[in-house]
Structures are given as structure tokens and as C-alpha cells.
Amino acid sequence: MNATLLAVALSLVSAAAYATAAVAQERLASRIADSGNGGLRLLASGPWWSSVGLNASAALLHVAALKYGPLTLVQPLGALTLVAAVPLGARLAGRRVTRLEWRGTGLTLIGLGALLLTSSGPAPDDTLKLPEALSVAGVTMAAIGVLSRPGTRPGLRHATASGFASGVASALTQTVTVAATDRSGPLLSPQVIVVTLLVAAFAVSGLFLSQTAYRGGLGAPLAVVTLANPLAAAAIGVTLLGERLQGGAAGLLLAAGGGALAAYGVVVLTRSPQAAEVTPHMPAEDFLPSIPAQAEPSAVKL
């Protein structure tokens, strides 16, 4: 199969898994928002660990996609997470998808289609050098610290920080996958080990930052995460990894237009009051069927 098509296929399945996990996280976050020990209650919750498992599965698919496609192709497809979350949320709420939601979905898909025309390229073969990776990590940690500083009310700032963390984790993950599969070098070089640790740190940070952001609802925070993620990853891909868009100046204009249209579609999706949240009466068990029926005394009541 063509490398680009394989990267797109893996990204589609990954987005569906991320969407399901996001809906689950939002339900759990909304139920512990007023709890002083919310973090401990999450760690004792079977549904939360199931959502973590979904996130992990989606991440593995995303890693595979990054092996076959450039950041400028794979990361924008993450917008499909919100597109998938809308019908899922509607089904859980027992309602139909609204016209506004269909409009936002259509605009997002058309914009992503334009990006696919310009972003498709050969499988990546360049990596971040260790000093570059450390510099990117340092700048990102500083930005996350500012956005999620103590006393900041959970919301869009945490969602932005989560998007940056996830986008940088993806960029670093591509470096790990390319470097680890390069037969001309050692499998566990210092570059691979250090960057792998950075990937783990940013991935976990992104997970908990998004969990915090979802306390205010799903729609707007998920939209911000969806937009900040490819922005951070694409910036690294273009400036440090030598990734280029196809078609020259015309391709650049098409990509800019497609990106703007997809971003507008995501914003339209968040304007629907129905899409902004999942029904508060639908427990997480209803869409995470693998969760054990029994619950520990300290677990979240759903």
C-alpha cells in the first residue's frame, strides 16, 4: 500500500479512538469537578483507566501513522477527533446531529481534503538532533508552565497547553520511530533513549492537561486541543525537519486555505450547544463496555 494512504488510514482509526476516549474523559471530569481529591478519585476509577487504554491504543496507531507520513499530513487529521466525537455525543444524548454540526463537519472535511492534496509526501527520513529535541522540550515546558500556572481556572488555557504537549510529543515520536528503525545506527542510541523519555513526559502531561480542560465541557476545549496540536507539530516539521508542501506557491495557498477552512469548521462545531457537552445523565460505562461491573469503595460513582 502507498505510504501516504497507509498513514491516512491509520490516522482515521486513531482519531476515532481518541474521540471515544475524549467523550469518556469529559464525562468523568464533569463528575469530579467539585471534588477536592479529584485526581485520586480518577486513579481509583475503572472507567478512567479504560479511557487511558483507549488513548494508548490511539497513540500507538498515531505512532504507526507517523512512521509512514510527514507531520504536516498526519497531525491535521487529528481534527477528525472532534468530527467523530460529535455524532458519538449525539448518540449518547439520544438526539440527531444538528444542521450546524453537519455544517461544521463538512467544512472540516473539505479543509482537510485540501491539506491532504498538498501535504502528501514520502515517508519521513529526517530526525531531530538531540540538542534540537532538548531545545524544543525546554520551550514547550516553559509555554505549558505559563498556560497552566497555579490558580489558572481550568479551561481553554489548559486545552492549549495540552495541544502543544501532544503536538510536540508527536514530533518527538517521529524522531524516535525513524531513528529506531534506521538500520545504519544502534537501536538504543542516547538520542532514542532521551527523546523517548521526553515523549512519555509530554504524552502524560497532555493527557492530564486535557482532563483538566474538559471539566468545563467537551466542545470548546477539544476544539482548542485539536487546533493547537497540529500547529505545534507542523511548526517543528517545517522549521526543523525540512518538510515541505507540494505544489509550490499554489500548494502553499491551497494548504493555507484548507487549514483555515478546517479551523473554521472546528469552531462551527463548538458553537452548537448540543455539541458542547455530552448528556449529563449518560454514565461512562455505557460507551466503555469493557469496564468491570464492580467498583471499589473509593471509585468515582457514575
N, C-alpha and C positions, 0 to 999 in steps of 0.2 A: 504493500500500500504506500502511496505517496506520503512523504514525511509530514507535509502540511495537513493533509486530510486526517492523518492519524492524530496529530496534535489537536486539531479541531474536535474530533470525535471524543478524545479523552477529556478535553475541556468541557464539553457538553455534559458528560456524565458527572464530572467533578462539580459543575455548577448546580446540578440537580441535588447532589448530596449536600453541598453547602447550604442550599436553600432550606432543605428539610431540617438541618441542624440549627440554622438561624431561627426558624419558627419555634423549634423546641426551646432554644435558649431564651427567646423573648418571653415565652410562657412562664418559664421558671423564674426569670429575672423579675417579672411583674408580680410574682407571688411572694418574693422575699425582699422587695424594695424597702419595706418598712421595718425589716428585721435588723437588729444591731449586729448580729453574728451571721449575716447572710453568706459570707464566704465559707464558713464552717458548715452551714446547712447545705450548701451546694455540694461540698465534698462528700457529704453523707447521703446524697441523693442518687438513687439508681438512674432516674431519667436524665440527670445531668451527665452522668458518665456515659450513658447511651448517646447523648448528643456529642460528647467528646469523641466517641468512637466513630460517629458519622463524619465529624470534622477530620479525623485522622484518615479515614478512607478517602475522603475528598482530596485531602492533601497529597496522598500517595498518587492518586490519578493526576493531580496537578503536576507533581514532580515528573511523572512519566511524560506529560504533555510538554514540559519544558525541555525534555531531552530531544524532542523532535521539532519543536517550533521556537522561534525567537520570542523574546519578552514582548515586543511590540505587537505580536499576534496573539499570544496566549493570554496575557493579562487583561486586555479589553473584553475578552469573552467572559470574564468574571461578572460582567454586568448581567449576564443571563441568570445569575443567582437571584437577583431581585425579580426578574421576569418569571422565574419558576416559583418564587415564594408567593406571588400574587394569587395565582389560581389555587395553590395549596391552602393559603389563608382563607380564600373564599369558600373552598370546600369545607374546611373545618368550621367556618361560620354558618354553613348551611345556606349560602346565598349564591347568586350568579355573579360572574365577573361583570363589572360595570363598563359603560362605554368609555369613560375616562381611563380606566385601566387597560382596556383593549387599545385605546389610542396610544397610551404610553408604551405599551408592549410593542406595538407596530413601529413606532418611531425608533425605539431602542434597537429593534432587529434590523431595520433599514440602515441605521447608522453603523451598526456592527458589520453589516454586509459590505458597506463602503470601506471600512477599515480592513476587512479581510482581503479585498482586492489589492490593497497597497502594502499590506504587512506580510503577505506570504513570502517566504524565502527559504533558503536551505537550512538544514539542521544546524544549530549553533555549534561553533567550534572554538570560540574565544572565552576566556575566563578572567575574573578579576584577580589581579595580583594581590598578595597578602596585604601590603600597605594600603592598596586601594580599598580592599574589603574592610580593613580596620577603620579607615577614614570614613567610609560610608556608614559603618556601625556607630562611630562616635557622633557624627552629625545627626543621625536618626535618633539616637538615645537622647541627645540634647533637645530635639524637637518634641519627642514624646514627653520628656520631663516638663517642658513648658506647657504643653497642651493638657496634661493630666496632673498638674501640680495639686498639692493638698488643698482642700477647700473648694476646688472646682466642682460645680454641680454636674452630675452625670448627664451626658447628652452628646451634642454634636462634636465637641472638642475631643471627647474620648473616642468617638467614632472616627474622627480624622486621624488621631494617633494610632488607632487600630489599623486603619487602612495603610498608613505609612509603614507600620511594623510588618504587616502581611506582605506588602509590595516589596519591601527590602528583603524579607525572608525568601520570597520567590526568586529575586535576582541572585541572592547568595546561593540558593538551592541549585540554580542553573550552573553556577560555577562548580559546585560540588559534583553534580552529575556528569558534567563534561570532563572535569579533571579526574574523577574516579574511574571513568571508563576509557581514559586515554592510556592505551597500552604502552606508550613510549615512556611513561613515568610510573613511579611507585603508587600503589593503591592508597596507602595511608601516609601521604606526604604531610608535612606540617601545614601546608595550605589547606588540604582537605579536612584535617582534624580541627583546626581553628575555625574555619568557615562553617563546618558542621555544628560546632558549639554555638556559633552566632545564630545560625538558622534556628536551632532549638530555642534559644533565648527569645528571638523575635517572634517565633510562631506562638510560643506560650503567652508572651506579652500581648500579642494581637488577639488571642482568644479571650483573655481576661478583660482587656480593654473593651472589646465588643460586648461582652457580657454586661459590663457596667453601663455601656451606652444604651443597651436595649431596655434598661429599666424605664426609660421614657417612652417606650413603644418601639415598633419594628421598622416602620416605613422610612422615616427621615434618617435615623442612624444607619440603617442598612444601605440607603442610597449614598450617604457620605462615604461609608466604607468602600462601597462599590466603585466610586469615582476616585477616591484617594489612592486606592491600591494600584491600579494601572498607571496612574500619574507618576507615582514614585518609581515603579519598576521600569516604565518606559524611559524616564529620565536617566536612569542608570544604564539601560540598554543603549541609548543613543549616544550618551556622553562618554561612557567608559568601555563599552563592549563593541563599538563600531557598527551597531545595527543601523540599517538604512531602509527607508521606504522605497517601494517600487514606483517607477513612472516619473522620476524627476520632479520638476516643479508642479506638474499637473497632479502627480500622485500625492505630493505634499498637500496641495489644496483639497484633493478628494478626501485624504485622511483627516484633515482639519475639519472639513465639513461633516464627515461621518462621525467623528468624535463629538463634535458639538451637538449633532442631531441625537446621538445616543445619550449624551448627558442630559439633554432636554427631555428625552423620553423617560429617563430615570426620575427626573424632577416631576414630570407629569404623574408618574405612578405614585409618588409620595403625596400628591395633592388630594387623592381620594381618601376621604375619612375612613372608608371601609378598609382600604389597603394599609392604612397606617397602623392597624393593630389586628391581632387575631382575637376571635371571640373570647372574652374572659371566662366563659363557662366551660371551655373545652380543655380538659386536662391533657398534659403532655403524653400520658400513656396511650391516648387514642391514636397518635401518629408515630409512636415508638413502641410497636407491639412486642419487641424483644425484652422489654423491661420486666423483671420478676414481679409477681403479684404481691409478695410480701414486702413490707417496708420496715426499716429499722426505726426504733423509737425516736431517734434524732433526725430522721429523714424529713424532707420537705413534704408537707401534706398537699396533695394535688386533688 
